[in-house]
């Protein structure tokens, strides 16, 4: 079921609940009163939808992994209630409603009980599962199969090294025939068999790289090494002048609005760093910006060198709190106004680290074909390590393999963003970044 189907089902359920609640409250069915309530409760449904979207109850990927999160559902309910109460309070004198407090609370309680039930029940139904038939062998296929075993809503009907000539495959309720990226190169007859037994019969056939993207909303590590696949996904995409103009307009307007609002908080942070950490509050660093241009980023200082002879760093006393709520990023609003970075985009990487990663991650330099940002798709979905490599006297010395793997994961999210960027996606990232500030990294790291 797609997000739109969930939305339509939720809308029907909401107004059915409203109808029942109004009818019970009046002990009669009055179409005029119900219609008047619907006009006003349409806003309440909007508040509920926004809250559920914000807390990922329209995120199919998240729901498959974790069927229902009671804490997040409670937060969505409280936010919906707060927004609705404020709406009713300011407009209560103009609303043609029956005892709005009783009606409102009854509708919200019943509606969120419905949300709990429908989300919990949906993935237990057979028709809701996405069914795969896999052919070939690749690391990407292994990740897809692994996801199917640990997440609800997926089913692997079979996994064969290559399609078998003369074998009849059941196509009913089969969503995807997933073909390994190297299957056709390794088996010259595989294409004819796939075409005859699946494509000609109307089955949906796709590559492991594309299906991986649809499941994880990032690209696979294996696909990063495939230059032709990246070219087809990114190279053909033309820059939209309208998108760039709208994005810059949003950057300037929102930054100009945030600057006076965050200035008092910034002043408090500046004084706290000065008095508690005894450090210079503003930290500057050269990073790689759009098209490889070197830019200077401003941040509140959260790290310091352990000693004069070492390049190793440690988090300051105030730094842990600032990093936890991303408050160290506040000075970068100046960078946005200057045009060095955007509000949304791949994070700009330290110039020395960027050069090192370019040598070890295939095609890593394509991160710079879009303007970097304060927040991005990778930051929303993945906890990046503090650093991927230890430098000594400006030269890479050692790196931890586990942390370095994180560079691939971060890059995989960045590539997905570059391929799919749009104003709506940028707005989603900005809104959810506010929520992300209050979610522990351990809850999103993957």
Beta strands, then each sheet from edge to edge (+ up, - down):
strand 1: 130-135
strand 2: 154-160
strand 3: 176-179
strand 4: 205-207
strand 5: 282-288
strand 6: 294-300
strand 7: 303-305
strand 8: 313-315
strand 9: 342-344
strand 10: 373-375
strand 11: 390-392
strand 12: 395-398
sheet 1: 2+ 1+ 3+ 4+
sheet 2: 5+ 6-
sheet 3: 7+ 8-
sheet 4: 9+ 10+
sheet 5: 11+ 12-
end
